[in-house]
Amino acid sequence: MKHRTRWWWWVVGTALVFGLAACGGDDERATPTPAPAETATPQLNLNVGPGLALGGADSGDSGEPRLVGRLPGCSDGDDEECPAPINLPLDAEASAGGITVRYLSRYFDAATAEENSAGVPVRISPGERFAFDEQAVFDVYLADSIDAALSEIEPTDSGAWTSAQGWHGTIAVQKDDTQEPPVNTSIGAFELPDGRVIVLKAVTTGKYGWDLWSVIYEQMLDSLAVEPPAPPAG
């Protein structure tokens, strides 16, 4: 009798153990382990500036815009203080005097010769939404020769350059650290097939102003279109 009693309690105890284990398994299935929280994708901060250690990069021969360190006058791409250049699609177009250029209307306005103080065919200057300390003004005009266009400055750096249109020329940069903030004047002059010279000039401020706007400059250069001169009357 005692043997049966012990056997009975063993059966009951075993059943309870398996029952509790089964219940625990149900609880685990009913309450799954929470999935790890998603990490938000960092958003591009367009208000980059010196001291953020973003640095520039070279895109090589991929066909993408050439970044910091490729254009004459840009800082060393390994400079830890050099800001990342602004690289956004040019979304607007300005035309005057037979010249057409695309620009970034998000931050800039376009003015023709009748509307800007320099009297150049097209001037692209900061608009109301321009939120950067490093200023930039772009002028587009024609010159008699490449040498005449570059004679406006005393370059601290220069180099040969070929635009997307196949125009050959020179980009020269003068960095003036005597002014506060420093002023960088960059002039790209390119000979057109008809012998005329197209000029894209950029005046930027701040130690890294040219670095910040160099890609926009290159995109504007590559967007330029120039109508052939009108045939002589007669």
C-alpha positions, 0 to 999 in steps of 0.5 A: 500500500505504501508503495502504491501511495509513493508511486501515486504521488510521483505520478502527480508530481511529474504531471505538475512539473510538465504542466508548469513547464508547458504553461511557462512555454505558453507565457513565453510565446504570448509575450515575445521579446521586444524587437530592438528600437530602430535607429533613426537615419541621420539627416543631412545638416546643410549648416555645416561649417569649420570645426565640425570635422566632416572633411571632404571626399574625392569621388574619383572617375565615377562621373559624380561631382568632384569634391573638396581637394580637386578644384584649385584653391580648395583646402587639403581634403585631409584637413579635419576642420574642412567642412563638407561641400554643399552638393545639391541638385541645381533646380533653377535656370537663369538666362541673359545675354545669350548665357544660360546657367543653372543655380540652387534657388533654395539659397540663391537668387538670380539677377540680370545685368539690369538688376545687379550692381556689377552689370554682368549678364547673370549674378547669382547671390544669396537669397532670403533663405541663405543660412550660412556664415560663408557667403558666396556670389557667382557672376557669369560673363564673357571676356576677351581672353583667358588672360584678360579674365584672370588678370583681375586677381593675383592667384595664390593657386591655379590649374588647368580645367576642362568643363563637362562641355569640353571647354578647356581653360583655367581656374585660378583662386586668390585667397586674401587672409588680410580681410575679416572674414577672409575673401576667396576670389575664384575665376574660371575662364574657358575658351568657347568653340567660336573663340570667345571666353566664358567666365564663371567667377565666385567670391566666397568669404570665410577660411573655408568658404571656397571649400563649402561652395566648390561643388556648386561652382563646378555644377554651375560651370558644367550647366553653362550654355552659350548661344553663338554670336549673331551673324553680322547684319548685312 
